[in-house]
Amino acid sequence: MARRSTITAALALLLPGLGCGDASSKSAFDDAAGAAGQAQFAAGSGGASAGAGGGFQSQGGGSSTTTPSCDEVGASIFVVSSPNSNLLKFDPKTYTFTQIGKLSCGAGLATPFSMAIRRDGNAYILHSNGRIYRASTKDASCVDSGYSPNQQGFSQFGMGYVSDGPGSQAETLFVMDSGAAGLAKIPDDGKLVKVAQFDGGLAGRSGEVTGTGEGRLFGFFVDVANAKKTSVAEIDKATGHVISNVAQGLPQISAWAFAHWGGSFYLFNGSGGGSRVHKYTPGKGTTQVVADAGQSIVGAGVSTCAPIAEPE
């Protein structure tokens, strides 16, 4: 499920996953083959407290003690802003934002850069200092995840959880480097594993990733020099191969985030301090503005509990 309010290291990114919908339903890019290869490790579940459950090793505890249901966490797209560090949820049915709280992760001057949402209701938020913090989507309580920054050339990246297979409750965190390093995954032990560089002329592009509950991975590839070349692509999780790629032709972009929900992609496109929400629906071949966030959205995430097709 993002990218930053500027193109510098202090900027922020986004990304996410999805799922619990009927795995037999048609989803985004229906005419494309499903991504080949499945990650061979399972993610833990855990509770919604920022200090409990989830991947990596927690440093201290969060204040939330309630665990959201799969349906509850999958009903929204979660977003984070920069530089004000607001954690919000976006309702893809009404196109409205609701603030959850302001993050206080002990990150010093570092600001949010990207975000992914786990199916247990925890948000994993990369900051401009390369550290990943874990926050509750119930109350925005926040702790250091214990992730060691700057592994194998990945310092700032888009990120998103993807189910390991159709209908699987196991999920994997995939990340997309903001430079030339390409695609990688981060297991629950926090040790980054490189996958491959992207092909299809997209190597070296900045961008974001989002996943689905049927195990498919998608990327929002950004060309900051020519926003009309910005595109949405399906990515093979095992090889980095670009299965399909559709240009979006957005206006000038300086901050971005990305999420899939209910058969559509939500592109958070920022410039001039605010972000507009573009909804791209592959089945209809349309991209339209549906909302204005009123602040710069740099990260977005969707649980793998979210629907893969538009709800009835």
C-alpha positions, 0 to 999 in steps of 0.5 A: 500500500505510498510515497513521500511528500518530497523526493528526498530521503525525508519523504514517505511512502505507502503500500498494503494487502487485502483479502478475506473475500471469496477467492473465486471472485474476479479481482483486479486485472482479471485478464492477467495471469495470477502471480506465480510463486508463493512465499514459503513462510507464514506470518503470525497473527497476534493482537491489535496492540502495537506492542503485541503479536505481528512480525519483528520484535516489539520494544515496549507495549502499546495501549490498545487491548482490543483486537479487531475482527478480520471483517472490521480491519478489512473494511477500511483503507488506512493511511498516514500523512506527513509531516504531521504524522496523522493516522487515518482510515479511508472508507472506500464506500463513502470516500471519507476520511476519519482520523484515528490519532496522531502517531508518537513513535519516538522517531525524533525528527523522522517522518512517515514514509510508507505503511502496510497493514497486517490482518491482525490490525497492526500498521507497520510504518516505515519512517524516513530514518529507515526504521519501521514502527508498529502502530495500532489501527484502533488508537494509533499507539506506537512502538519500535518494531525492532526492524534493523534499518538499511538492510541490503541497500533497502533504506526507504521503500514502499511496502504491503502485505500479501496472502501467501495463497488464495484464501490463506491466513498466512501473509508476507510483507513485500517491499519495493525499493525507492531506487535501484534495489527492486523487490524484496520481502521481510519475514517475521524474523525481520531479515530482509530477503532480496527477490529481484529487480523489476523488468518491463522497463520499470527497473529503478522506478520509485513507487508502492506495492499492495497485495490481495487476499488471493495472493497477488502483488501489484505495484504503483510505479511512479515517474516523477519527471513525467507523471503521465508515465505513472502506472499500475502493474501486476508483479510476479512475487517470485521473480519481479517480472511485470505481468501487466502494466497500465499507464495512469496519466496522473497530474504532477506527483510529489507524494504518493500512496497505493492500496487495493480494495474491492476490485479497484486501486486507490492512488493517493496523489499528492502535490502542493501539500495535499493529496487527491484520491484517484480510483482506478477500476480495471474492469471498467478501464476508468480512473477518477478523482473521488476525494481530497484528503486535505493533507499529504498522504505518504502511506496507505495499507489494506489488510488481506482481510479486505474484499478482492471484488466489489461488495454486492 
